[in-house]
């Protein structure tokens, strides 16, 4: 088995990269950053990658390949959905191209799994996918691994939190040549109109294969208006896009808001079950 997780839309997490830096408001209460800061002492797993500044956790901006975890999926025989880099961003600018190639190589060599790659930096994701789409690179990939580029079991997604991030990131995701393109609208800190973000082109919105919604859940959580996920649920229902309501959010444990019955939908793409 892979590394267990409470994230319901995946089975396991795999973190071959550690370290990140904030890129938008959605990162303000980044859970990975606080965990990293807690384990950043000398000899600890996140040494040099995060620290406490005035009591607040902060990434240092350094990013590192964790060699001992690079090949983890090769050892997990049972097929599972794997969230790649739940504690970082695979397309952070500090992730070297050769590290990306190593990680993609491991994914290709463990094709029994489904890989869920989620980023707040889709420009670099698009570059990586396009580099692979250049005929000789794609051919080399096919000849080495016997799989077409990009493999259908690699799902690519973006993380958005409000209309501004949706406007910037969704059109880039739409251009990614992936079998499954997904959107994580979490933490939802403002409403998102997917139709507006895609220049009022409904056919372009219908190209997304899965939308996950979630309110922020942490001690300083910013509240989500239930009207925001409801409008996304309606859009998904109209367009036949699988919808996954992860959580309403709240200030962790004691204050988390239960999911209302009409939003309690947990669908997966391609007819897959949870
Ligand atoms: S991109 Fe993700 S991991 Fe990186 S700081 Fe933002 S929320 Fe945290």
Boltz pocket constraint, residues with backbone or C-beta under 6 A from the ligand:
constraints:
  - pocket:
      binder: B
      contacts: [[A, 20], [A, 21], [A, 22], [A, 23], [A, 24], [A, 26], [A, 27], [A, 30], [A, 31], [A, 32], [A, 33], [A, 86], [A, 87], [A, 88], [A, 89], [A, 120]]
      max_distance: 6.0
